[in-house]
Amino acid sequence: MMSLVGRMAPGMMETGQPGSLSPTVLAGTALAVPVVIVVIASLIYFQRGRGQQFQEYLGQAQAAVVAAQLQADPLQARFYWDQARGYLDQAQRYGEGEDYSQLRQLVSESLDTIDNIARVEFRPLFSGGFGRGARLTSIAATAADLYVLDASGPTIYHAWDTGRGYEIDKDFRCLKGAQGVEEMGTPMALAVQPEPGALGAEGVVALDGDGTLLYCAPGQTPAVSQLTPPDTGFGRIEAIAVTNDVLYVLDPRANAVWMYDASGGLFSGGPGMYFAESVPDLKGAIDLAMTQEELFLLYQNGKLDRCRRVLDDSSADLRTIRVDCEKGLVFQDERPGGATSDHIPGAAPITAVYSPPPEPSLYFLDLLTGGVYHYSMRLVYQGLYLPSAELEGEVTALALGPPNDLYVAAGAQVYHIERPR
């Protein structure tokens, strides 16, 4: 037994006194004891101290919530709700629990109500999406049909709502079934072309970087035509829109918005210039949205311009077209504590879409949150649709379908929500 102890504590038997410790063991013990004490103290702190910190911050959050609920002034209420959120963020560093979760939900819902934010389920439309490697760069929608451009193919898909979900039209031949389609490069964008269009039915038109146009509609044979380029050629086409049988082409590298009239449904003839005289600097323009009378230009920095073509008949001898533009429009926020700005605060919009009457509006897809901002035509904030769960991939495109459908492309999937009326 003594030999076992000796092996466990080398040097114990060196003094010849049973149970006595060698100087080496005593020194090691003196070093180990403080370490053990620190470890035990740390365990007690982490078990009790962290819990105490959690309860303190949770209590402060509860007090802030009570203060917020007692406020008649929405701005003051907003101050306390924000304060409660901050205390909950601090509490989360030390733990969570049922009381914490319930309070967090109450604070989030209250702030969403004040901010007019709707956290909604963005429902994926297609099982598995469009496959690994898909690059969904443009989508277009009508009341009955959805068109999706996958630039990785490239492929243009057509789908419709069966009542039980969306189904891809396997008989749709757009980039494969038109004579001369081999001359077309990868389309840059899609736009809906109302009936009768080029094919005698409502469909979609796609444009590539060289000005080749492709017209497709369900059950119809596709058609191809070529835009007459401007004298200097196309620069870089960023976006298109179709309104009143006119095709608008945003070409910021050429510092122009080109216009093509439809003849027999085909956009033809020489290009007209939207900006007849004074042309604004279109550098950084990434999208355009057309109403019946106005053109909106969205820039990479989030700023927005509004232009209108006006018939100037001030001279009895000459009737001319002039374009009046408002640069750097002001986004207005009438929420408690809201302010005006020349961009959407905290957002990075990548596309703008016009929603026609009965409630004309503008919608902006935000790259940062994956959400969709809703503004009136006077650019007054109306609301924000945020996905309640993270989308699988970065958002890339937005489309509206009447009467109240909203579609967002993200990654290899298209998501759908219904806008509240």
N, C-alpha and C positions, 0 to 999 in steps of 0.2 A: 504494500500500500504506500509506504513512504517513498519507494522508488518511483511509483506512478506520479505522486505529487512532485517529486523531483523533476520528472520529465515535463510535467505541465508548467512548472515554474523553475526554470534553470537557475541554479545558484541558491536555492532555498536551503539546501543541506550543508552549504559550505561552512557555516558557523558551528556546526555540530549541535545546535539547539533546535529540537523539534519545533516546527511552526514558525521559526524566525525567518525573516525575509532578507534577501541580499540587498545591498545598496542599489543594484541595477533595477531590481523589481520595484523598490520603493520609489525610485526616480520616475520609472515608467508610469506607476500608479499616480504620482503627483501630476503628471502631464495629462493623463487620461480623464481624471475626475472632472476638471473644468469643462472638457469637451462634452462629457456625458451630461453635465448640468446644463450646458448651452442647448444641447439637443432636446432635453426634456422641456426646458423653458420654451424653446421654439415650437415644440409640439403643442404645448398648452396655449401659446399665443395663437397658433394657426387654428386650433380648435375653438378657443374661447374668444380670443381677440378679434379674429376675422368675423366671427358671428356677431360680436358686439358692434363692430363697424358696420356690418350689413344692416343690423336693426336700427342703428342711428340714422343712416341714410334713408332707409325705408320710412322711418318715422317722419323725417323732414319732407320726404316726397308726399306722404299722406297729408301733412299739414298744408303743403302748397296746393294740393288738390282741393282741400276744403276751402282755402282762400279763393281759388279760382271759381269754385261753384257759388260763392257768395257775391261775386262781382256782377254788377249790372252793366258796367262798361266793357264791351267786347275786347277793347285794347288792353285793359287791365287784366281781364280774364286770361287773355293770351299770354301776358307776362308770367302769371303764376303757373299756367300749364307748361310753358317752356321751362320754368324753374323746376317743376316736378319731374319733367323729363331728364333734366340735368342730374338731379339727385338719384333718379333710378339708374342712370348710366354709371354713377359712382357706386351705387349699391351692387350692381352687377359684377363689379370687380371682386367682390367678397362672397358672392353666392347668389342663389336664386331660390324660388319657392313658390307655392301656390298664391300667397298674398302678393308677392312681387309680380307674378304673371298677370293676375287680375288687375292690379293697379297699372301695369304697363299697358294692357289692352285699353283700359279706360282713358288713359292719357293720350294714347295714339288715336283712338276714335274721336276724342274731343278735339284734338288739334286738326284732324282730318276734316271734321265738320266746319271748324273755323276757316280752314284753308280751302274748303270746297274741293277736297281730294277724294276720289272714289278708288278704293283698292278693289279691283275686280279680277275675276278669273279670266285670263287670256286662254281660251280653249284651243288646243292644237287641233287642226282640221284633218290631218292625214297621219295615219299610223306609220311611224318611222320617218315621217317627213319625206323629203325628196332624195334621200340617200346621202351617204358619206361623200364629202367633196362638193356638194351642191353649193352654188353661189347665187342666191336669190337677190337679184339687183333691181327688179321692178315688178310691181303688181298693179292690176287694173280690175275694176269690178263694175258690174251693172246690177240691176235688180235681181237677175237670175243667174248670172255667170261670173266666174272668177278666172282671171288669166294670170299666170305666174311665169316670169322670165328667169330661167336658170342659165346664167352666163357660162357655166362650166361645160355645157354641152356643145354649143348652146341649144337650148330647148325651150319652147313656149308651150306651157300646159294649159288645158282648159278643164275646169271643174264646175260642178253645180251641186246645189243642196237638194238631196233626195228626200228630206224630211226626217231621215234617221242619221244624217251626217253628210259630209261632202264626199263626192265621188269623182275621181279623175276620168275624163273622157278618153278612153283608149283608142277611139276612132278619130280623134282630132289630129289632123296633119297640117301643121303650120309651117315649120321650118323644113319640112320634108316633102310637101306635096305640091309646091308651086313651080311652074316652069320658070327657069332662070334664077331659082332661089340659090343655086350654087354660087352666084355672083355676090351674095349678101354676106357681109361679115357679121361679127357678133353684135346683136342689137344693143343700143345704148339705153333705150327706154321704151315703154308701152304707153298707149293712150287709147281710151274707148272711142270708137267712131260710131255715132248713132245711126240708126236706120234712115235711109236705105244704104248709105255708105258706098263703098266700092263694090260690094258683093250682093247688094240688094237685101242686106240684113244687118242688124246690129252686130258689131264685132270689135276687133282690136287692130290697131296699126302699130307697127314696130319700125324703128329707124336705126340704121347703123351709122358709124362715123363718117362714111363716104357719101351719105345721102340716099342710100338705097332704102326704099320703103317696102314693107311687107304687110299685106292686108289679109286677115284671117277672121273667119266666123264659123261657128258650129254648123256642120253639115254642108259647108260651101267649099269649093275649090279655091285655095289661096291665090292671090295675085301679087305681082311684083311691079314696081315702077321706080323710076330714078328722078330725084329732085334735080332741077337745074341749079348748079352751084352758083354762088356769087362770083363776080369776076376775079376776086382774090382767092377763091376757094374757101372751103370750110376750115375753121380753125380747130376747135374741139367742141363737139356737141355735148352739152351737159344734161339737157332736159327738153321735153316736148310737151305740148298741150294742144288739144283740139277743141275749138269753140266756134259755133256758128259757121261750120264748113270751112274754117280756116285752121291751118296747121301753124303753130308757133314753135320756133326752134331757138333755144337759148345757146348762143355761141360766144362765151365770154372771151375766148382768145382772139376772136375777130371783133370783139367789143360790139356785138350786134344781137338783136333778136330778129330773125328772119320770119317772114310771113308767106305762106303759100295757100292760094285759093284752090278749092276743090272743083274739078270739072268732071262730071259723070262719076263723082265719088273719089276720083284719083286726084291727089294733090299734084299740081303741075304748074307750068308757066315759070317765068322768072321770079326770083325772090323779091318780095317787097321788104322795105326796112321799117320796122315798127317806129324807130326813132328817126323822124324825117329830117330834123335839123340838129338841134343840140342833143348830142348823145352822152349820156352819163357814163362814168367809168364803171364798167361791168367786171373789173378784175375781182376775183373772189366770189362771183355769183355761182351758186350751186343748184338753184331750183327756181322754177317760176310757177305761179298759179294764176289762172285766168278766170275772171268773171265775165258777164256779158259786156261789161264796159271798161273794166280795169285790169291792169297787169300788176301782179305783185312779184317782186324779185327778192329771193332769200340769199343772203351772203354767208360765207364760211364763218364770219365773226358773229353771226346771229342777228345782224341788222337786217332791216326790211325796208324796201322802197315800194312806193305805189305810184303808178303812172296811168294816165288817161289820154287817149287820142281825141282831140277836139277839132271840129270843123270851124275854121276861122274865116268868117265871111265879113270881117270888118271893112275890107276893101270892096268897093262895088265892082272893081275890075277883075279881082282875083280871089278865088276861093281856095284856101290851102288847109292842110292838116297840120296842126301843131300838137306837141305832146307835152302835157303838164305833169311834172314829177314831184313827189314829196320824198326827200331823201331822209334816211334814218328815222323812220316813223317811231313814235313813242308808244311803248307797251304800257298800259295802265292797269294798276292793281288796286281795286277798291276794297280789298280785305282789310281787317284791322292791322294797322302798322304797314300796310302796303305802300309802295312808292312807284313813281313812273321811271322808265328806263328805256334806252334805245335798243335793248335786247331783252330776252326772257331771262330773268335772274336765275342763276344756278343751273341753266340748261345749255345744251349744245344741239340745237335743232339741225337736222340733216335734210328734211324735206318739208314742204308746205303744201297743203291740200285744201282746195275750196269746196265748201259744202253749200249747194244752191238753196233757194227758198224751198219751203216756207220759213226756215230759220237760217238765213245765210250766215256762214261762219268760216273761220280759218282754223285748221288743225295743224299742229307741228309735232313731228316725231323727234323725241329727245334721245340722243345717243347715250347719255350718261345714265339715265334711269330706265330706259326702255319704255317710258311712259309717253302719253299723247296729251299735249296741251291744247286746250280749247279756248279760242278768243273770238269775240264778236268782230264785226267788220270795222268797228271803231277801235279795235285792238284793246278792248277791255277784257280782262281775265274772267273766264267763265268756269273753268275747272281743269282738273288734271286727272287722267285715267292712269293709274299705276297698276302694273301686274301684281297680283297678290302673291305669286310665287315667281322665282327667278326663271327667266326664259332661257332656253337652251341655245345660247349664241347671241352674238351682237345684232341689234336691230339694223335693218338695211332699207326697208321700204314700207310705205303706208298707202292704203287705199280706202275710199269710202264707197259704200254701195247703198242705194236707196232701199227702204226709207231711213234705216238707222243702223246699218251694218258698218263695222270698222274692222279692217284687216291689217295686221302687222306681220312683216316677214322678219324672222330672226334665225340666224344659223341656217339650217336646212329645213325649217318648218314655217308654216303660215298659221298665225293665230287669229282668232275671231272673238269679238265682243259685240254686244248690242248697246248702242248709245242710249242712255236714258232720255226720254222725250221731255 
